[in-house]
Amino acid sequence: MSTFTQLHQCDSPPFHDPSLYRQIVGALQYLTLTLPDLSFVVNKVCQYMHNPSINQWAAIKRILRYLQHIRIYVSSFLSLTLSFFKPLQMLTGLAHWMIENQPVVMLSSLDLL
């Protein structure tokens, strides 16, 4: 959404399915936890949840198109991250926790094989 776009309540007719609008906006609110760059636009469309119009629905569709566009970058980043942590996951099998009596009180004991 452009920073020059103005969303006004009286500009367009009401949206035909307000519950769909609310469901998608709720999902977008959840998504802002992982993609904070969406916070501004999601905040703007949240202001019209009580009575959405066609203009606000167009803004929602634009946000969804943006998400579809960045999905490629997000999925490639996630696969890179997962492939990076895979060797670390194999190393965790080398360490195991043991319970044994010790003469000194310790927080924990870790034996490396």
LUMVODO-339114 format. One record per residue: residue in one letter; z, y, x of N, C-alpha, C in turn. Coordinates in steps of 0.05 Angstrom, whole numbers, plus 5000, padded with zeros to 4 digits. Atoms other than C-alpha are relative to their C-alpha. Layout:
<sites>
+-----+------+------+------+-------+-------+-------+------+------+------+
| res | n_zz | n_yy | n_xx | ca_zz | ca_yy | ca_xx | c_zz | c_yy | c_xx |
+-----+------+------+------+-------+-------+-------+------+------+------+
|   A |    Z |    Y |    X |     Z |     Y |     X |    Z |    Y |    X |
...
+-----+------+------+------+-------+-------+-------+------+------+------+
</sites>
This chain:
<sites>
+-----+------+------+------+-------+-------+-------+------+------+------+
| res | n_zz | n_yy | n_xx | ca_zz | ca_yy | ca_xx | c_zz | c_yy | c_xx |
+-----+------+------+------+-------+-------+-------+------+------+------+
|   M | 5000 | 4977 | 5017 |  5000 |  5000 |  5000 | 5000 | 5025 | 5018 |
|   S | 5001 | 4975 | 4985 |  4981 |  5067 |  5027 | 5024 | 5018 | 4995 |
|   T | 4977 | 4983 | 5004 |  5036 |  5117 |  5038 | 4992 | 5024 | 4981 |
|   F | 5008 | 4979 | 5018 |  4994 |  5166 |  4997 | 4997 | 4991 | 4971 |
|   T | 5002 | 5010 | 5027 |  4991 |  5121 |  4936 | 5025 | 5007 | 4984 |
|   Q | 4978 | 4992 | 5018 |  5033 |  5148 |  4879 | 5001 | 4981 | 4976 |
|   L | 4997 | 5017 | 5024 |  5059 |  5099 |  4827 | 5016 | 5016 | 4979 |
|   H | 4987 | 4986 | 5021 |  5075 |  5134 |  4763 | 5000 | 4983 | 4975 |
|   Q | 4996 | 5016 | 5024 |  5099 |  5103 |  4698 | 4979 | 5006 | 4979 |
|   C | 5018 | 4993 | 5023 |  5052 |  5141 |  4651 | 4971 | 5000 | 5008 |
|   D | 5028 | 4999 | 4992 |  4987 |  5133 |  4690 | 4983 | 4979 | 4987 |
|   S | 5016 | 5022 | 5010 |  4964 |  5067 |  4660 | 5014 | 4985 | 4978 |
|   P | 4987 | 5016 | 5021 |  4976 |  5020 |  4602 | 5019 | 4980 | 5010 |
|   P | 4980 | 5019 | 4991 |  5033 |  4971 |  4605 | 4988 | 4973 | 5007 |
|   F | 5009 | 5026 | 4991 |  5024 |  4905 |  4640 | 5006 | 4979 | 4978 |
|   H | 4999 | 5019 | 5023 |  5013 |  4846 |  4592 | 5022 | 4979 | 5003 |
|   D | 4979 | 5021 | 4996 |  5065 |  4798 |  4623 | 5022 | 5011 | 5019 |
|   P | 4979 | 4989 | 4982 |  5127 |  4834 |  4649 | 5017 | 4979 | 5013 |
|   S | 4984 | 5021 | 4986 |  5163 |  4768 |  4664 | 4986 | 4990 | 5025 |
|   L | 5015 | 5008 | 4976 |  5108 |  4748 |  4712 | 5004 | 5021 | 5022 |
|   Y | 4995 | 4978 | 4981 |  5115 |  4816 |  4745 | 5027 | 4997 | 5013 |
|   R | 4973 | 5002 | 4990 |  5190 |  4806 |  4752 | 5003 | 4976 | 5018 |
|   Q | 4998 | 5024 | 4983 |  5182 |  4736 |  4780 | 4988 | 5005 | 5028 |
|   I | 5014 | 4995 | 4974 |  5133 |  4758 |  4834 | 5016 | 5020 | 5016 |
|   V | 4984 | 4980 | 4985 |  5175 |  4819 |  4852 | 5025 | 4987 | 5011 |
|   G | 4977 | 5014 | 4990 |  5236 |  4774 |  4858 | 4994 | 4983 | 5024 |
|   A | 5008 | 5016 | 4977 |  5199 |  4728 |  4905 | 4994 | 5018 | 5024 |
|   L | 5005 | 4981 | 4978 |  5176 |  4788 |  4946 | 5026 | 5011 | 5011 |
|   Q | 4974 | 4991 | 4990 |  5248 |  4812 |  4950 | 5012 | 4979 | 5019 |
|   Y | 4991 | 5021 | 4983 |  5267 |  4745 |  4979 | 4985 | 4999 | 5026 |
|   L | 5016 | 5001 | 4976 |  5210 |  4749 |  5028 | 5006 | 5023 | 5019 |
|   T | 4994 | 4978 | 4982 |  5233 |  4816 |  5055 | 5022 | 4993 | 5020 |
|   L | 4980 | 5008 | 4980 |  5290 |  4779 |  5090 | 4987 | 4990 | 5025 |
|   T | 5014 | 5009 | 4976 |  5239 |  4748 |  5137 | 4978 | 5019 | 5009 |
|   L | 5020 | 4981 | 4993 |  5187 |  4803 |  5136 | 5009 | 5028 | 4992 |
|   P | 4989 | 4974 | 5007 |  5223 |  4870 |  5138 | 4980 | 5022 | 4996 |
|   D | 5020 | 4979 | 5004 |  5158 |  4909 |  5140 | 4992 | 5003 | 4971 |
|   L | 5006 | 4999 | 5028 |  5151 |  4894 |  5066 | 5021 | 5016 | 4984 |
|   S | 4977 | 4989 | 5014 |  5217 |  4928 |  5048 | 4992 | 5026 | 4984 |
|   F | 5007 | 4975 | 5013 |  5187 |  4996 |  5031 | 4984 | 4996 | 4975 |
|   V | 5017 | 5004 | 5023 |  5132 |  4973 |  4985 | 5013 | 4983 | 4978 |
|   V | 4986 | 5016 | 5020 |  5175 |  4921 |  4951 | 5021 | 5017 | 4986 |
|   N | 4982 | 4982 | 5013 |  5227 |  4974 |  4938 | 4986 | 5018 | 4980 |
|   K | 5015 | 4983 | 5018 |  5174 |  5018 |  4906 | 4992 | 4984 | 4974 |
|   V | 5008 | 5015 | 5024 |  5149 |  4963 |  4859 | 5024 | 4990 | 4984 |
|   C | 4975 | 5008 | 5014 |  5221 |  4943 |  4842 | 5009 | 5022 | 4981 |
|   Q | 4992 | 4977 | 5017 |  5231 |  5012 |  4812 | 4988 | 4999 | 4972 |
|   Y | 5014 | 5002 | 5026 |  5184 |  4993 |  4755 | 5003 | 4973 | 4986 |
|   M | 4997 | 5026 | 5011 |  5211 |  4925 |  4737 | 5007 | 5001 | 4970 |
|   H | 4992 | 4998 | 5029 |  5238 |  4949 |  4669 | 4975 | 5003 | 4982 |
|   N | 5024 | 4996 | 5016 |  5168 |  4969 |  4645 | 4976 | 5003 | 5018 |
|   P | 5022 | 4998 | 4981 |  5111 |  4952 |  4693 | 4974 | 5008 | 4986 |
|   S | 5026 | 4993 | 5010 |  5042 |  4980 |  4683 | 4978 | 4987 | 5017 |
|   I | 5022 | 5012 | 4986 |  4973 |  4960 |  4707 | 4999 | 5011 | 5029 |
|   N | 5000 | 4989 | 4973 |  4979 |  5007 |  4767 | 5020 | 4985 | 5018 |
|   Q | 4980 | 5014 | 4984 |  5042 |  4973 |  4791 | 4991 | 4971 | 5005 |
|   W | 5011 | 5027 | 4995 |  5009 |  4905 |  4781 | 4979 | 5000 | 5021 |
|   A | 5020 | 4998 | 4978 |  4951 |  4928 |  4825 | 5014 | 5002 | 5027 |
|   A | 4985 | 4998 | 4975 |  5002 |  4946 |  4878 | 5011 | 4973 | 5008 |
|   I | 4990 | 5028 | 4994 |  5033 |  4876 |  4873 | 4977 | 4983 | 5011 |
|   K | 5023 | 5016 | 4991 |  4964 |  4845 |  4881 | 4992 | 5008 | 5029 |
|   R | 5006 | 4991 | 4973 |  4952 |  4888 |  4942 | 5020 | 4989 | 5021 |
|   I | 4979 | 5011 | 4982 |  5018 |  4865 |  4973 | 4994 | 4970 | 5004 |
|   L | 5006 | 5029 | 4997 |  4998 |  4792 |  4959 | 4976 | 4996 | 5017 |
|   R | 5024 | 5002 | 4982 |  4930 |  4803 |  4992 | 5008 | 5005 | 5029 |
|   Y | 4990 | 4995 | 4973 |  4966 |  4832 |  5053 | 5014 | 4975 | 5011 |
|   L | 4986 | 5024 | 4992 |  5011 |  4770 |  5055 | 4980 | 4977 | 5006 |
|   Q | 5020 | 5021 | 4995 |  4950 |  4725 |  5050 | 4986 | 5005 | 5027 |
|   H | 5013 | 4993 | 4975 |  4919 |  4763 |  5109 | 5018 | 4994 | 5024 |
|   I | 4982 | 5004 | 4977 |  4981 |  4758 |  5154 | 5009 | 4971 | 5002 |
|   R | 4992 | 5029 | 4999 |  4992 |  4684 |  5137 | 4989 | 4986 | 5024 |
|   I | 5012 | 5012 | 4976 |  4945 |  4665 |  5193 | 5017 | 5006 | 5024 |
|   Y | 4984 | 4993 | 4976 |  4987 |  4703 |  5244 | 5028 | 4987 | 4998 |
|   V | 4973 | 5012 | 5003 |  5053 |  4678 |  5216 | 4999 | 4970 | 5005 |
|   S | 5002 | 5029 | 4996 |  5030 |  4605 |  5215 | 4995 | 4994 | 5029 |
|   S | 5005 | 5005 | 4972 |  5003 |  4610 |  5286 | 5025 | 5005 | 5017 |
|   F | 4975 | 4994 | 4986 |  5069 |  4642 |  5309 | 5020 | 4978 | 4996 |
|   L | 4981 | 5021 | 5005 |  5110 |  4588 |  5275 | 4992 | 4974 | 5015 |
|   S | 5008 | 5024 | 4985 |  5069 |  4532 |  5306 | 5006 | 5003 | 5030 |
|   L | 4993 | 4995 | 4972 |  5078 |  4564 |  5375 | 5030 | 4997 | 5004 |
|   T | 4971 | 5002 | 4998 |  5153 |  4570 |  5363 | 5009 | 4971 | 4998 |
|   L | 4992 | 5027 | 5003 |  5159 |  4499 |  5340 | 4992 | 4983 | 5024 |
|   S | 5008 | 5015 | 4976 |  5119 |  4472 |  5399 | 5017 | 5008 | 5024 |
|   F | 4983 | 4991 | 4978 |  5164 |  4513 |  5445 | 5027 | 4986 | 4999 |
|   F | 4974 | 5012 | 5003 |  5228 |  4483 |  5417 | 5000 | 4969 | 5000 |
|   K | 5002 | 5029 | 5000 |  5203 |  4411 |  5416 | 5012 | 4988 | 5025 |
|   P | 4986 | 5012 | 4976 |  5223 |  4397 |  5489 | 5030 | 5004 | 4999 |
|   L | 4971 | 4996 | 5002 |  5291 |  4427 |  5475 | 5013 | 4980 | 4981 |
|   Q | 4989 | 5020 | 5018 |  5301 |  4379 |  5417 | 5002 | 4973 | 5013 |
|   M | 4998 | 5026 | 4985 |  5287 |  4320 |  5463 | 5023 | 5000 | 5019 |
|   L | 4978 | 4999 | 4981 |  5339 |  4345 |  5512 | 5027 | 4998 | 4986 |
|   T | 4974 | 5001 | 5014 |  5394 |  4347 |  5459 | 5010 | 4971 | 4999 |
|   G | 4991 | 5028 | 5000 |  5396 |  4271 |  5460 | 5016 | 4993 | 5025 |
|   L | 4987 | 5006 | 4976 |  5422 |  4273 |  5531 | 5030 | 5008 | 5000 |
|   A | 4972 | 4992 | 5002 |  5487 |  4307 |  5512 | 5013 | 4987 | 4976 |
|   H | 4986 | 5011 | 5023 |  5538 |  4273 |  5468 | 5030 | 5007 | 5002 |
|   W | 4972 | 4992 | 5001 |  5609 |  4289 |  5447 | 5017 | 4975 | 5002 |
|   M | 4982 | 5023 | 4997 |  5666 |  4243 |  5466 | 5028 | 5009 | 4993 |
|   I | 4972 | 4996 | 5006 |  5737 |  4238 |  5441 | 5017 | 4983 | 5019 |
|   E | 4983 | 5015 | 4982 |  5788 |  4218 |  5493 | 5025 | 5016 | 5006 |
|   N | 4975 | 4987 | 4994 |  5859 |  4234 |  5513 | 4998 | 5015 | 5027 |
|   Q | 5002 | 4984 | 4976 |  5864 |  4289 |  5564 | 5027 | 5012 | 5006 |
|   P | 4973 | 4989 | 4993 |  5925 |  4315 |  5602 | 5002 | 5030 | 4994 |
|   V | 5000 | 4971 | 5005 |  5905 |  4388 |  5589 | 4986 | 5004 | 4974 |
|   V | 5013 | 4993 | 5025 |  5888 |  4417 |  5522 | 4975 | 5016 | 5005 |
|   M | 5026 | 4987 | 4996 |  5815 |  4436 |  5521 | 4988 | 5005 | 4972 |
|   L | 5013 | 4994 | 5025 |  5772 |  4465 |  5467 | 4981 | 4977 | 4992 |
|   S | 5017 | 5022 | 5006 |  5721 |  4409 |  5472 | 4992 | 4987 | 5027 |
|   S | 5010 | 5014 | 4976 |  5693 |  4358 |  5521 | 4971 | 4992 | 4995 |
|   L | 5029 | 5006 | 5002 |  5619 |  4349 |  5534 | 4993 | 4985 | 5025 |
|   D | 5010 | 5016 | 4978 |  5591 |  4294 |  5577 | 4970 | 5001 | 5000 |
|   L | 5028 | 5001 | 4997 |  5521 |  4300 |  5603 | 4992 | 4975 | 5015 |
|   L | 5008 | 5025 | 4987 |  5485 |  4236 |  5620 | 4981 | 5004 | 5022 |
+-----+------+------+------+-------+-------+-------+------+------+------+
</sites>
